[in-house]
């Protein structure tokens, strides 16, 4: 049960890594590459704190095995330069901040999905507040900063 | 997570051979359920055969107007497919009602069919569970049963099947195409999942070496007018307490065609055939909907924690059919 060599472009930098097949993408980013911006909340796909973008698509890095993302382009919060970040500060889109990297990556993925025509269970024509709440429901905030998060996302629309 | 050997399969036959030759080997798709279960120590495969590189991610038209959905189509991609929207709205709605956007971007259709129950006693290695350890007993029976099934259950297991998509697939008579070392076969959705009986660890009709390669949706004209309605403890990102997949065509006040299936209440995705038979050819009114719902739920086995589901399921069936008949 050896290691597998993978290559990923992480925040624009090509990384060649020997990984154990049972290593999650989340642990690989945090422990091997030192990218601790991506947070481990539940480690079971229930909270969204580990959300990153894989080839532009938001995923939960805790349920992703790193070996499955060989050849992918990964963006973590460290690689994000987006008006959402300032908007989160302006609108108090956090209290403790632990969920924030996941919220930011998720919101970027959400905006891209909406622009590409991805439907949601709400089914409104534009990004209404109900739409944003539904489309961001995979990211929990136990401080309850949802209103600030909503305002921050609305500001960048 | 327990160490395992990792194989990335390049074609379907290689994947099937890799699993057939290794007792305890598992296919890995999007990982949203299997990786979680492996981390909890509930699933302990010695070998994991990654099938995500296989060419099974297309949605193709069938000559009869149906659709062939590759097993590796992601939930988000299927939900967004305009053909699914037009011909089978209940499928899109079921997918969009399930999990979170991140999980839908990872999860595959094949994996959805094979996801395991969310019974907390199954997930808790310290609890007794006949599904996890045959013969061990069932701590759910006298436990917290708010999420458990009331139809198709046994004294060995009352776990509910967790899928939303499978409820719609059951209503539509989908066919599951699988490939094993012995070749390809097609399994009707109604026969794909097994009731627990006294072998709750046997959950599907699949042999260990068989890989789900596609799901076929036959042409179901009535499904163009269909709905998936899900009732849960919060507005989004939660498993169903009760869900209803329904399609209805009413002509001159009479039910000309109907499909009905239930989620959250069944030990497997629950096709409501008793209700369908009562409805067909009869009046499309509230009383008929209620009688059909009651007939379907009559054999329910409830416990104090989930007795509310009978009434909730009845109300959800009636409300969904009423909406479709309007």
Interface residues (C-beta under 8 A of the other chain):
Chain A: X1 X4 X20 X21 X22 X24 X43 X44 X45 X48 X51 X57 X58 X59 X60 X63 X64 X65 X67 X68 X106 X109 X110 X113 X117 X118 X119 X120 X121 X133 X134 X135 X137 X138 X139
Chain B: X1 X2 X3 X4 X5 X6 X8 X28 X31 X32 X35 X36 X38 X39 X40 X48 X50 X52 X76 X79 X80 X85 X92 X93 X96 X97 X99 X100 X101 X102 X103 X105 X106 X235 X236 X237
